[in-house]
Amino acid sequence: MRDVLAFCTDFRQWSPGAGYAAELAAALGASLSGLYAGLPLPAVPVAGNAASGQAEWMAEATNEIHCAILAGREFTAWAIGFGVADAQWQVALGDPCDVLDAAAAMTDLVVLDRPANMGGSAVLSLLRSAMLSGQPCIVVPPTSCVLGRLEHIAVAWDGSSASTRAMHAAIPLLRRADDVLLLRAADPRGHARAALEPPFDPLEHLVDHGIQVTQELVATHGIAAGHALLAASSIHRADLLVAGANGKARRSEGRLGDTTDYLLQHATLPLFLRH
């Protein structure tokens, strides 16, 4: 992982997600990019707005963008304080989901915050866009966690291609951990990957990559699986949970899988997810 992207929803103060990304980039010797998405200015006057009100709104919006750009110096200095050798700041104008889609294709890992209130459609759309981009993402919860700590990592595997891809993508982080716990689905037969000949063994795969790992069987499907994964992660004091992100690839179809959705709603530890 050479490039880490911190998707920032605020440039006036740096969120736990941005701090987590900075700690991780420093530990991995990776570059760090901070990205803020601002709404584009309208090319024509907004219908129904008086000229004076429109001019005032335009002035405020222009100043907001200007302040966001100037925040780059503060972001770079702040990231250097974490030990990041290469940090940069970017401001893009456009729909946040579209901005994230474009940026995710040019980085190795996306880090973003999960807000305390998950009820907003804009928040859900952004998280869904991040999950379905195909790039590995770390979602940092609003509750307190030790930034960048990777001593104990739990890996969920249910036989799906998404869980296998997530596990493989996380190998650079798993190698840094003192303890890796494989949370293996008790019955992965519902997934095509489980029927491969010879069958894929996630435990052997991790061991072949030099990772010392123990395993535990957990519930297989839906909300029950999400609850079991979080419970097991808590018992083992995991600093990070690696899991596949299941769901429809087209944003318009609207939702993630039940397990992924449960993890996003209830996790109190960072989630490493990949579709």
Secondary structure, DSSP 8 states (H G I E B T S, - for coil): --EEEEEES-SSS--HHHHHHHHHHHHHT-EEEEEEEE----SS--TT--HHHHHHHHHHHHHHHHHHHHHHHHHHHHHHHTT-SSEEEEEEES-HHHHHHHHHTT-SEEEEE--S----HHHHHHHHHHHTTSS-EEEE-SS---TT--SEEEEEE-S-HHHHHHHHHTHHHHTT-SEEEEEEES--TTSGGGG-SS---HHHHHHHTT--EEEEEE--SHHHHHHHHHHHHHHTT-SEEEEE--B-SSGGG--B-HHHHHHHHH-SS-EEEE-
